[in-house]
Amino acid sequence: MKYRRRIFFTDKQKSEIWDRWQRGESMSSIGRGFERASSSIYPLLARTGGIRPPDRNRSHLALTLAEREEISRGLCAEQSLRSIARTLKRSASTICREVRRNGGIRQYRATASDQAAWDRALRPKVCKLACHPDLSKTVSRKLRRKWSPEQISGWLKRAFPKELHKQVSHETIYRSLYIQARGVLKKELLEHLRAKHTIRRSKHASLKRNGLGQIKNAVSISERPASVEDRAVPGHWEGDLIGGSKNSYIATLVERHSRYVMLVKVANKDTESVVSALIKQSQRLPRELYKTLTWDRGKELADHPRLTLATKVDVYFCDPQSPWQRGSNENTNRLLRQYLPRGTDLSVHSQAKLSAIARQLNERPRKTLQYQTPAEKFAECVASIS
């Protein structure tokens, strides 16, 4: 039976791997750089959940490897501990403790003693969630409601502004999830995160997007009123169509001022079905809160003149391959994948079910709203026009 040779990386190679991972490169790309398969990169990254371990530094007061080698040579030459201490300009008690804890005069070895010193120095700080069980339970409950760690952290600061023991950073939550050695948050809670990763990905890792279609008589986003840009005035929406298996689709709408989300069930991707569904949905909103709609250049909105005629809503289209011009909608679509994973049949969801999902999204606090919820913000808009 043939066994594969075990792969070892030097400290320099490990540092480079972590540098490339933090820049957002894939494991396959990193592996190719070392002429290795991605399977040889994964164990190194997975050991700490994809989170780079901090560099370890030795105190300037600690004995160095060179000093330990000098001690070893002095013991072999049968020098006294005081003589070795004078040579190294160290106290005799320091040399005595070093030799005693590492085997004594006859068994002392410099390399083994230096490694033992590194091992003894491993004293990780106890995680805050481990020290506060009630806080850990609160975080777990919010994760099960599909709140992101950043939303949880922001909500805790808002709910308990003067009680630091009831607050925790989002980074601590992520580390407790991905580094299971901490033994605080159960690994099963990873299933409730938006991104279904077994290890933490770099924030620079990006997703690709397919090209967009052509729209006749499209009014460019550059002609959209300036008042829409600063989000100060409610009633301006961004929209998109997300797809699932078996040619199933759902229209997503996000109000720019409040980030309020609406999900619309559509029968098909054709423009007749999509525009008809959007017209029907518009009837549920006050006219003052439905003024403009910004869409990408997907052909599902080719019949936009009919939408404008029926609803009095001005429709604007993004520039080709410019999804950031509908940033709120793009972010919402990523949030939705927690509830509507890629590759699933979206047609099985009724409008009532989609409205329930939208309600849950609207009740999640948002960092951009100072951790208010979109539902709270949208309710303020409705009250202001009443």
Buried (B, 14 or more C-beta within 10 A) or exposed (E): EEEEEEEEBEEEBBEBBBEBBBEEBBBEBBBBEBEBEEEBBBEBBEEBBBBBEEEEEEEEEEBEBEBBBBBBEBBEEEBEBEBBBEBBEBEBEBBBEBBEEBEEEEEBBBEBBBEBBEEEEEEEEEBBBBEBEEBBEBBBEBBEEBBBBBBBBBBBBEEBEEEEEBBBBBEBBBBBBBBBEBEBBEEEBBEBBEEEEEBBEBEEBEEEEEEBEEBEEBBEBEEBEEEBEEBEEBBBBBBBBBBBEEEBBBBBBBBBBBBBBBBBBBEBBBBEBBBBBBBEBBEEBEEEBBBBBBBBBBBBBBBBEBBBEBBEBBBBBBBEEEBEBBEBBBBBBEBBBBBBEEEBEBBEBEBEEBBBBBEBBBEBBBEEBEBBBBBBBBBEBBEEEE
